[in-house]
Amino acid sequence: MRSFEVGETVVRRDVHRSGRVWSEHALRVLADTSEALVAACAPGAEVRWAALYTKARAVGDRSVRTEAFHVMVTGEWELTDSRWQQTELLLWKPPGSWFSINALYTTAGLRNWYVNFEHPTTRTVDGFDTFDLTVDLVVDPDLSSWQWKDEDEYAHVRRLGIVTDTEHRTVDMARAQVLAMIEERSRPFADIAAWRSWRWDPAWPTPRLPRSKRAAQSVVPADG
């Protein structure tokens, strides 16, 4: 498995069990160590989402998100080009983990931590693949409080079979692991000051998706 170079652009893909790509997100690598891959983007970074999911984000209609999950079950959809908006994103993804820890920033600074529960990563030619399992944890910048997000959608995707019983049990273990990390102030939460002071460097180029891969709908694994 190759390591990514600092400054390299990588593509985070959500890949459905059918092998089709549900989303692509261009990120800049800040570090790639045995502990975690750290990557980031700012508003304007290129993304591609399933068409209905793009619509749901644009109109803020959760019923459209529900419709998008039903489309996911069919395994048939098209991706549409879009851009990351509103926040700067700093992502921390340890190898083998069923979650990523993300920090979201506005002009006022760190808005919140956002824990995304997802598949462990698989490295690819252009970056890494995972799969978002819908449920999330939103944490205050100072770690003083937190709340679960999208539990209703998580229950729905479980009913649809998008999240299997085995995955659900693993997510439950990952939830407990993350809450323990917050309580213990371990790993990324051990240095809150550094994370709160981080900002995207405006001199960095906007992360862009590889042009030769823009129409790709399936996974291309990396050698080794």
Secondary structure as UniProt FT lines:
FT   TURN            6..7
FT   STRAND          9..15
FT   TURN            17..18
FT   STRAND          20..32
FT   STRAND          37..41
FT   TURN            43..44
FT   STRAND          46..50
FT   HELIX           51..59
FT   HELIX           62..74
FT   STRAND          79..83
FT   STRAND          88..93
FT   TURN            95..96
FT   STRAND          99..106
FT   TURN            107..108
FT   STRAND          109..118
FT   STRAND          122..124
FT   STRAND          127..130
FT   STRAND          132..139
FT   TURN            141..142
FT   STRAND          146..149
FT   HELIX           151..160
FT   HELIX           165..184
FT   HELIX           187..191
FT   HELIX           192..197
FT   TURN            202..203
FT   HELIX           211..213
FT   TURN            214..215
//
